[in-house]
C-alpha cells in the first residue's frame, strides 16, 4: 500500500527533516490546527501558516472567491489574527505537532517583516519562515517587493539578519522574468525560494457587467496555472543553488513528480485543499505509488531530472 510516510518520500528542506516533500501551502490550511480533526497531520510533509502581519487584518470585502473554469480566483486580502494573537492562541497547539510548521510573514514595509519575525524568534515551535513578498512597499510608492530585485534583497537581508531559523522567500509570477528575482533572494541570504504565488486575474459577470470579486482583481490558482508554474520553477532552479519549492495547480501525485523533475526539492499544495481537505496526504501517497511503479528508490532522486529536447 502506498504511504505518505514511506522511506521513499523522506527528505530534508533547509536542514529540516520532512516525512515527505508535500507541504500544505499558506492561506489554504489555516493555522494547521483547524485540520487536525480532518486528517492525521503527522502524515503531512510540512505546513505553512496563513500569512501573519504585525497587526490583525480584516481582509477584503466579499465576495472573495470565485471558482474559475480550471481553478480559483481569490482576493482574501491577507486576513489574519496578527502575530501576537498567533503566538498566544495558535502557537501552543502548533508546538505539540510532530509536523514542521513554517510561519508565512508579510508586510508593507521592511520594518513590518522584521517585527513579525522578531516576535516569532522569541518563541519555540516553528521550523522557519516563508516571506510573502507579493505586497506593495508603501514607503517606496507602492512598488511591489516581488518585482524589484533591490527591494526584494533589502527585505530578505533584514529578515535573514533577525532570524535564526531558515528563511524561504515566496516569489510572485507577476514579473517579466523570474531568474533575476530568484538570484536576488539567494544572494541576500534566502535559504530557499517557493514559487509561484497566484496570477493577477479578473472574472466578469456579463449580466451585471461587474467583477465577480469584491476587490475587482484577484489571484488565479489551480490547474490552469500549472504549466506556467512548471516553467518558472524550472527557470528558477537553473538560476540558483538553494532549494526551490514548487507550487501551482498540484492536484495529484504525478503533478508533484512533475514539479520535482522540473527542479523542485519539495512542493506545496493549495487550491486542491479547498476541493478535498485531505489532498495533501493523498498526493503524498500518490507520489509514493508513482515512485514505486517507476522503480524510483527515493522521490528526491527525481529533482532536476528534466531532459530538455
C-alpha positions in Angstrom: 0.0 0.0 0.0 1.3 3.5 -0.8 2.2 5.5 2.3 2.6 9.3 2.9 5.5 8.4 5.3 7.4 5.7 3.4 11.2 5.9 3.3 10.9 6.7 -0.4 9.4 10.1 0.4 11.6 11.2 3.3 13.7 14.3 2.5 15.1 17.5 4.1 14.4 21.1 3.4 16.9 23.7 4.6 18.1 21.2 7.1 14.6 20.4 8.4 13.6 16.7 8.1 10.3 16.1 6.2 8.5 12.8 6.2 7.5 13.6 2.6 8.1 16.6 0.2 4.4 17.6 0.1 3.7 20.8 2.0 0.4 22.5 2.8 0.5 25.9 1.2 -0.1 29.2 3.1 -3.6 30.6 3.0 -5.1 27.2 2.3 -4.5 25.3 5.6 -5.4 28.0 8.2 -3.1 27.8 11.2 -2.7 24.0 10.9 -4.7 23.1 14.0 -8.0 23.5 12.2 -7.3 20.5 10.1 -6.4 18.2 13.0 -9.9 16.6 13.1 -9.9 16.0 9.3 -6.6 14.2 8.7 -3.5 12.9 10.5 -1.2 16.0 10.5 1.8 13.8 11.2 1.4 12.5 7.6 1.8 16.0 6.1 5.4 16.8 5.0 5.2 20.3 6.4 2.6 23.1 6.9 2.8 26.8 6.1 0.5 29.0 8.1 -1.8 31.8 6.9 0.2 35.0 6.4 1.0 36.8 9.6 1.2 40.6 9.9 2.2 43.0 12.7 -1.5 43.8 13.5 -4.7 41.9 12.8 -6.2 42.4 9.3 -9.9 42.1 8.3 -9.1 41.4 4.6 -11.1 42.5 1.6 -14.8 43.0 1.2 -16.8 40.0 -0.2 -17.2 38.2 -2.5 -13.6 36.9 -2.0 -13.6 33.7 -4.0 -14.8 32.7 -7.5 -14.4 29.2 -9.0 -13.0 29.7 -12.4 -13.1 27.2 -15.3 -9.9 25.4 -14.2 -9.0 26.8 -10.8 -10.0 29.5 -8.4 -9.7 33.3 -8.1 -9.4 34.7 -4.6 -8.9 38.1 -3.1 -9.0 37.3 0.6 -6.8 40.3 1.4 -4.4 38.5 3.8 -7.0 38.4 6.6 -5.2 37.2 9.7 -5.3 37.5 13.5 -1.9 39.2 13.8 1.4 37.8 15.0 0.8 38.4 18.8 -2.6 36.7 18.8 -1.0 33.9 16.8 1.7 33.4 19.5 -0.9 33.5 22.2 -3.7 31.4 20.7 -2.3 29.2 18.0 1.4 28.6 18.7 0.9 26.5 21.8 -1.1 23.9 19.8 1.4 24.0 17.0 4.2 23.3 19.4 2.6 19.9 20.1 2.6 18.8 16.5 5.0 16.3 15.1 5.0 18.1 11.7 7.3 21.0 10.8 5.4 24.3 10.6 6.7 27.4 8.8 5.2 30.8 9.5 4.2 32.8 6.5 5.2 36.5 7.1 4.2 39.6 5.1 4.2 43.4 5.4 4.0 46.7 3.6 7.5 47.9 4.7 10.7 46.1 5.6 10.1 47.0 9.2 6.9 45.0 9.2 8.6 41.8 8.1 11.4 42.4 10.7 8.9 43.0 13.5 6.8 39.9 12.8 10.0 37.7 12.7 11.3 39.4 15.8 8.2 38.4 17.7 8.3 34.8 16.4 12.0 34.5 17.2 11.2 34.8 20.9 9.1 31.6 20.7 9.6 27.9 20.1 7.7 25.5 17.9 8.4 26.8 14.3 10.7 25.3 11.7 11.2 28.5 9.8 9.7 31.4 7.9 8.2 31.9 4.4 8.2 35.6 3.3 5.3 36.6 1.1 6.9 39.4 -0.9 3.9 39.9 -3.2 3.0 43.0 -1.3 3.4 46.7 -2.2 6.1 48.6 -0.3 4.2 51.7 0.9 7.5 53.5 1.6 8.5 53.2 -2.0 5.4 54.5 -3.7 3.6 51.1 -3.9 6.4 49.3 -5.7 6.0 45.6 -5.1 8.8 43.8 -3.3 8.4 40.9 -5.7 9.0 42.9 -8.8 12.2 44.8 -7.8 15.4 42.8 -7.1 16.8 45.6 -4.9 13.7 45.9 -2.8 13.5 42.1 -2.5 17.1 41.9 -1.5 16.6 44.5 1.2 13.8 42.7 2.9 15.5 39.3 2.7 18.7 40.7 4.2 16.9 42.4 7.1 14.9 39.3 7.9 18.0 37.0 7.5 19.9 39.1 10.0 17.0 38.9 12.5 16.2 35.2 12.1 18.0 32.1 13.4 15.6 29.8 11.6 15.5 29.1 7.8 14.1 31.8 5.6 12.1 30.8 2.5 11.1 33.6 0.0 7.8 33.1 -1.9 8.1 34.7 -5.3 5.3 36.2 -7.4 4.8 35.1 -11.1 3.6 38.6 -12.0 7.0 39.7 -13.3 8.8 39.9 -16.6 11.5 37.3 -15.7 11.8 35.1 -12.6 15.6 34.3 -12.6 16.7 37.8 -11.5 14.4 37.7 -8.5 15.4 34.2 -7.6 19.1 35.3 -7.7 18.4 38.4 -5.7 16.7 36.3 -2.9 19.6 33.8 -2.9 22.3 36.5 -2.8 20.5 38.3 0.0 20.6 35.2 2.2 17.4 33.2 1.5 17.7 29.5 2.4 15.1 28.5 -0.2 12.6 30.0 -2.6 9.0 29.0 -3.2 7.1 29.7 -6.4 4.7 30.5 -7.8 2.2 32.7 -6.0 -1.1 33.5 -7.8 -1.5 35.3 -11.1 -3.4 38.6 -11.1 -6.7 38.0 -12.8 -10.3 39.2 -13.5 -13.6 37.4 -13.6 -16.6 39.3 -15.1 -20.3 38.8 -14.7 -21.6 39.6 -18.2 -25.1 40.3 -17.0 -24.3 42.9 -14.3 -21.1 44.0 -16.1 -19.3 43.9 -12.8 -16.3 41.9 -11.5 -17.1 38.7 -9.7 -14.7 39.6 -6.9 -15.4 42.4 -4.4 -11.9 43.7 -4.7 -12.2 43.7 -8.6 -9.0 41.8 -9.3 -8.0 38.5 -7.6 -5.3 35.8 -7.7 -5.8 32.9 -10.0 -4.6 29.5 -8.7 -5.3 25.8 -9.5 -4.7 23.6 -12.6 -5.0 26.4 -15.0 -1.6 27.9 -13.9 0.3 24.6 -13.6 2.2 24.7 -17.0 3.4 28.3 -16.3 4.3 27.4 -12.8 6.4 24.4 -14.0 8.2 26.7 -16.5 9.0 29.2 -13.8 10.2 26.6 -11.3 12.5 25.1 -13.9 13.9 28.6 -14.7 14.4 29.4 -11.1 16.1 26.1 -10.3 18.6 26.7 -13.0 19.4 30.2 -11.7 20.0 29.4 -8.1 21.8 26.7 -5.9 19.4 26.9 -3.0 16.3 24.6 -2.8 13.2 25.5 -4.9 9.7 24.7 -3.6 7.2 24.4 -6.5 3.5 25.1 -6.3 0.8 26.0 -8.8 -2.1 23.6 -9.7 -0.8 20.4 -8.0 -3.7 18.1 -7.5 -2.2 14.6 -8.0 1.0 12.7 -7.1 2.1 12.8 -10.7 1.7 16.6 -10.7 4.1 16.6 -7.7 6.5 14.4 -9.5 6.5 16.8 -12.5 7.5 19.7 -10.3 10.3 17.7 -8.7 11.5 16.7 -12.2 11.4 20.4 -13.2 13.8 21.2 -10.4 11.8 21.4 -7.1 13.1 19.9 -3.9 9.6 19.9 -2.4 6.1 21.0 -3.4 3.2 22.9 -1.9 -0.5 22.1 -2.3 -3.0 24.9 -2.1 -6.2 25.1 -4.2 -6.7 21.3 -4.1 -7.2 21.5 -0.3 -10.4 23.6 -1.0 -11.8 20.7 -3.1 -10.6 18.0 -0.8 -9.2 18.9 2.7 -7.2 15.6 2.7 -5.5 16.4 -0.6 -2.0 17.0 0.9 -1.8 13.4 2.3 -3.5 11.9 -0.7 -1.0 13.5 -3.1 1.9 12.2 -0.9 0.6 8.7 -1.1 0.1 9.0 -4.9 3.7 10.2 -5.2 4.8 7.2 -3.3 2.8 5.0 -5.6 4.3 6.7 -8.7 7.9 6.2 -7.4 7.2 2.5 -6.7 5.7 2.0 -10.1 8.6 3.7 -11.9 11.2 1.9 -9.7 12.5 5.2 -8.2 14.2 4.5 -4.9 13.7 8.0 -3.5 11.4 10.8 -4.6 14.3 13.1 -4.1 16.1 11.4 -7.0 13.5 13.0 -9.3 14.7 16.5 -8.6 16.2 18.3 -11.6 16.0 15.4 -13.9 14.1 17.1 -16.7 15.5 16.1 -20.1 15.2 19.1 -22.5 14.8 18.5 -26.2 
